[in-house]
C-alpha cells in the first residue's frame, strides 16, 4: 500500500507546524492520530503520552479499541513477555518506528503478542512508533490492521517515522509550557486496589487526588494509576524490578503528581492486590524531568542544577572546569530555553510545588 504523495506531504507539514507551537499534549496526540490515519489507514490504535523514565503511559487515546483489547495488550507489554517489537526496544533504536511484519521477517507468529492478542481480536500487522526529543521518549503510538488487511508497507513506516520526529519535540514543548500551579498541592494519599483494579480502600487524601484528576479522567480510575498498578502486578508475578511501577503525572492546573505502586504481600492477602501512593513529585523526582522537558543539553543540565542549588558563578565555573565567559554563554541559553531572565526565575521555574499544610 503506497502513501499518497501530496496528501502525505500536506499532513506532515501541518503536524510539523502544530508541533512548533503545540496545544495541550492530549489535544496534540488526538490531532496526530487522526491525521496519520488519513494517510496510513488502520483499524485499531492507541496513542500515548509517557513518563520518559519508565515509559508508562500517563494518557492513552484509544482509536476504535475496546477496553478488553487494551487490557490484553497491556498485560503482555507490562509483563515483559514479548521481546519482539517492544516499546522498550524501539525507544533505544536508531529508527524508533517499525512494523511487526518487518521485525519478524514476515512471520507474525514469531511474536507472542501476535499469538496471544492479535489472533484473539482478529488483528494482523502492527506499526509502532516512539516520539523522542532531548534523548527522552515523550509519547508512543501503536496502530493495528485487521488480519484480512495487508501489512504496513516500508513507505508507510517511513512516513510515520517522519511524523514521530515532529511529535517528540511537540509533546515535550506542550508539557514544558504548562500553567503554574494555582494552589498548593496536598499531602500523600493511598489506594488499595484488587486484582481487577477496583478500589478496596482509600485514604481521604487519595480521594481528594482522584477528584482533582476527574476533569482529565472522568468516570473511571485514572489511566496512569491503572498503568502503575498493572506494572506492579506484573513485577510481582515475574519477581522483577526491571520496570519500576511509578510515573510522574502532569496535573490539570499545573504541578506534577507522583504515582507509585507495589503489590501487597502477606498471609491472607489475595494475589494481585496493589497499594498505590499518590503524592506531589518532590525535587529529586521532578528535576530530571523538568530539565529534559526544556531540552537542555547534558552540560546545560549540570549548570542548571548548580544554579538551583545556590552556587555562585565562580563556584560553578570551578566545579565544571570552565571559564566564566563559557558559563555566561551557557546561562544565556538556559534562560532562553526555560523562558526566564534571572537566576531566581530559573529556580522558581524548576522548584517543586509547595505542599498544603
N, C-alpha and C positions, 0 to 999 in steps of 0.2 A: 504494500500500500504506500503510495507516494504522498508527499506533503505538498499541497498546492503552493507554488512559489510566492505569488502575490499575497495571498491570504496569510501565509506564514510570516512573511516579512512585515506585514501590517500589524499582526498580533505581537511579534517580537518588539517592534518599535513602540507600540502602545505600552507594553509591560515595562520596557526599559525606562520610558518617561515616567511612568507611575512609580517605579522603584526609586527614582531620584528624589521625589518628594512624596513619600508614601502616605496613605491614610493609616488608620489603625491597622495593626498587624492582622487581625481577624478579617477585616474587610479586604485587605490585600490578598490573602490566600483565596478568598472567595472569588475575587475577580480573576486571579490567575487560573484557578480550577476551571472556570467557565471558558476563558479564552483558550486555554490549552485544548479543551475538549472540542472546540470549534475547528481545530486543525488536526488534532490527533484523537479520533473518536475512541471512547472507552465505555464499558458497560457499568462498571462499579469503580469506586475510588475513595481515597481518603487523603486529605492534605492536612499537614500538621505543623504547629509551631512547637519547638522543642527547647528544653533546657540543654544548652550545649555541653554541660558537664556530664550528663547521664543519657542524653538522647531520649529521655522520657517526654512524651507529649504534654504540653500544657493546654493546648487547644487542638481539637480534631474537627475538621469539616468533612462530613460524610457526603458522598455523592452516590445516591441510589444504592447504598449499602445498608443491610439490616443490622440491628444490634447483635443478632446471633453470629453474623459474618464477622463483625468487628471483634467479638469476644473470641471466636475461633482463631483469627489472625493474631490477636494479642497474646493468647496463651502460647502459641508456637514461638512468637517473636521474643517475648519476655522469658520464656522457659529455656531459651538458648538451645533449642533442639534442632535447628536447621542452619548450618553454617553457609549454605549456598545462597548467594544474592541477598545477604542480610544488610540491614541499615548500618550496623557496626562496620562491616567491611567496606561498604560504599563511602562511608564518612572518612575513611583513610585512603581511598583510592585516588589515583591521579585523575581519573574520569569518573566523577561521582554520579553517573547516570548509566543504567544498564537495563536490560530486559532479562527475564528468566530464561527465555529461549537462547539468548546469547551466552548467558552464564553456564548453561547446561549443554551447550553444543547442539541444541535442538531436542534433547531428551529430557522433557519436563519431569518425567518420572524419577529422575535422579534427585529431585528436591522433595524432602519430607513434607514441606509446606504444601507442595502441589498434591502429593498423595493424600494428605490428611485433611486439607482445607479446600483447595481448588476443586478437586473432584466432587466433594460433598456438595458444593454450592454451584456446580456447573460452570466453573471458570477455567480458562485456558492460560494464555500468556499473561505476564505481569511486567509492567515497567515501573522501576523505582528511581527516585531522584532525591539527592540531598542538596539543600541550599546552604552554601557555605560563604562566609566572609570573615576576614580577620582571623583566619585559622580556627574557626569555630563553626559548628553546624547550628543554624537557627530554624530550619524547617525541613520537612520531608514530604515527599509525595509518593503514593502507591496507587497505580491505576491498573485495572484488570479488564481483559476482554473475555467474553463468553467462550466456552470451549468449542463452539462451532464457527468462530471468527478467526481469521488468520492472525499469525503472530505479529508483534510490532516490528516494523522494518528498521534497518540500520539508520535510514534517513529520519524516521520519526524519533528514534533515540537521540540522534544529533540535534534535532530541533528542540526537544525537551531539555537537552544539556545547555543550549544557549539561553533558555528561559531560566534555568536554575542559577546560571551565572549572574543574572539580574536579581532574582528573588532573594538570594542570600544577603546582599547588601541592603535590599529593600526592607527585609524583615528586621535586620539589625538597626537600620535608621528608625524604623517605626517604633521599635521597643526602646531605643535610646531617648527619643524625644517624646516622652510621656509627661503628663501634668505632674507637678509636685503634689505630694500627699496633702490632702486638705485638712486632715486631723490626725492626732497621734494614733499610732497603732496600738492594739490591745495586747494583753498577756497571752501566753500559750494556752492552747486547748487540746483535748484528746478525744478521739473517736475510737470505739471498738466495733469492728465490722466482722460479720460472719463470713463463711466461705463463699456466699453468693453476693457479697458486697452490700448487704443490708446492715443498717446501723443497729447494733445491740445496746450500746450505751454511749453516752457523751457527757462532757462537762459543759457548764454554762458558756464558757468562753468559746468552746468549739462550736456550739450552736450559733453564737454571735458571728463567728467567722463564716459559717455557712450562709447566714443571712447576708453578709457583705458580698458573698460570691453569687448570690441569687440573680443579680442583674446580668451576669455573664453566663451563668449556667442554670437557667430556670428549670424548676420542676424535678430535678434529679440530683443524685450525688455528683458533685463536680468531677469532670473528666480527669483532671490531674490527681485528685485524691484516689480515684479508681486505679489510675495507672501506677501510682506509688504502691498502693495496696497489692495489686496483682504482681508487681515486681517482687514485693516481699514474700508473697506466696510462692512464686517461682524460685526465689532464692532458698526458701526453706525446703522445698521439695527436692532441690538438687544439691543441697548443702553447699551453696556457692555464695560468695560475696563479691563476685566479679563485677556485678552491675548494681551499684547502690540504689536502694529504693527511696530516692529523695529527688526533689526538684524545687526550683525557685519559680514562683508564680507571680506575674505582674497583677497587681490589684486594680480594680476598676477606677478608683480615684487617685491612683498613684501609690508608690511604695511597692514592696515585694514581700510575699509570704513564702516561708519555707515549709514544705510539706515533706515529712519523712515517716516511713512506716517500717514495722518489723512484725514478724509472725509471733504470736503468743504461744508459749510452751508451758507444760506442767501437767501434773496429774489432773485428770478431769477436763482438760481444755480440749475442745473439739478441733480437729485438724482444719487448717485453713483460716482460723480466726486471726485477725490482724489488728494491731494498735497503730493508729495514725496520729501523729502530733502535728499541730498547726501552730506556727509561731512566726513572729516577724523575723525576716532574714537579718542576721547580725553582720557586723563589719567583715568578719573573716569569710562568711558565705557570700556576701554581696560584692565585695571589692573586685575579685577576678571577673565577675560577670559584667560589672559596670565598665571596667577597663576594656574588656573585649567589645562591649556594645558600642563604645565610642571609637572603635577602630584604631586603638593605639598600638604602636609597634612595641616589641619587647623592651627596647631601650626607653621608649616614652612611658611604658608602664613602670619601669624601675624609677624613673624620675618622679612620676606622679605619686607613687607610694611613699617616697621620701618626703615630698612636699606635704602630703596629707598627714604624715607622721610628725610634721612640725619642724623639720630640719631646715637650716638656713642655706643660702646659696653656696657659701664656702664649704660647708659640711657636705652638701650633696655632691659638689664637684670633686671633692677629695674622695668621697666614698666610691664614686663611679669612675675615678681617674680620668676626668675630662676637664677641659678649661671652662672658665666662667662664661666665655663667649659661646662655646658649644652648648653649654647648659641653657643660656638665654634663648638660643635658637630652638632647642627642644621645648622650652616652656611656651614660646610663642605658638608653636604647632599644637601643643597640648591644649592651650586655651582655645584655639580656633576649633579644634575637633570637639571639645566638650561644650563649647558655646559660652565661655565665661571670659572675664577680663582681668581677674585678680586671683591671688592665691586663696584668699578667704572664699571667693566664689567657687573655686575649684573644690575646696574642702567641703563646702556646703553641698555641692552637686553630687559628691561621691560619698557623703556621710550616710550611715544607716538612719532610718526614720526613728523619731523618739517613740517610746512605748508609753501608753497611757497608764496613769497610776491606778 
